[in-house]
Amino acid sequence: MPASDRRKYELAVFILIVVILLAFLFPALERTRVQIEEAAVQTEVAALRVELLDYLAHHELVGGALPASDNPLRWVQRQPDAYLGELAAPPAASTTGVWYFNRSRGELVYRYRRGNEARFRLVRGVEATGAAARLAGVGLLRLDDGPP
């Protein structure tokens, strides 16, 4: 076998190996990206719950009326990055990687880059029983089943 043919064969084998590795690498990277995005959502919500508990603890000591708003971000006066605000309807389907408060449903929503959503509701009274962290009958409840 001439040297040029041998080099072409080696190059073809090398390219085949790289293609096979990439075929396994890209799906693994996508799964990792999805897991990182979900971890970021959980971290943001955990921080929001802590701030909400802090607000409620302060309220228990000082007293007064609780905010009338169902938007938990109005209670804590902090917004996550990429927060679009209070919207009457969901943003366009092409808008991903954002937080918004859906006024018509009373839900805080994160739209994943894949288009699915994580939804949360500020719950009070008996509804707050299922919330991960609650104080004074108020909590933040996740409404969907979990990661995308």
RAMOFEN-V595536 format. One line per field, one symbol per residue. ss: DSSP state (h for helix, s for strand, l for the rest). phi: phi as a letter, one per 40 degrees, with the letter a starting at -180 (. if undefined). psi: psi as a letter, one per 40 degrees, with the letter a starting at -180 (. if undefined). A space follows every 10 residues. Layout:
ss->???
phi->???
psi->???
This chain:
ss->llhhhhhhhh hhhhhhhhhh hhhhhhhhhh hhhhhhhhhh hhhhhhhhhh hhhhhhhhhh hhllllllll lhhhhhllll llssssslll lllllllsss ssllllssss slllllssss sssshhhhhh lllssllsss ssllllll
phi->.ccccccccc cccccccccc cccccccccc cccccccccc cccccccccc cccccccccc ccghccdccc cccccbfbbc dgcchcbcad cddccbgbba bcccbgbcbb cccchcbbbb bcbbgcdcdc ccbaafgbab bcccchdc
psi->hidddddddd dddddddddd dddddddddd dddddddddd dddddddddd dddddddddd ddaiiiidie hddddefihi ifheahidii iidehifiii hhddefhhhh hideeiihii hhiibddede idhihffhih hhdieai.
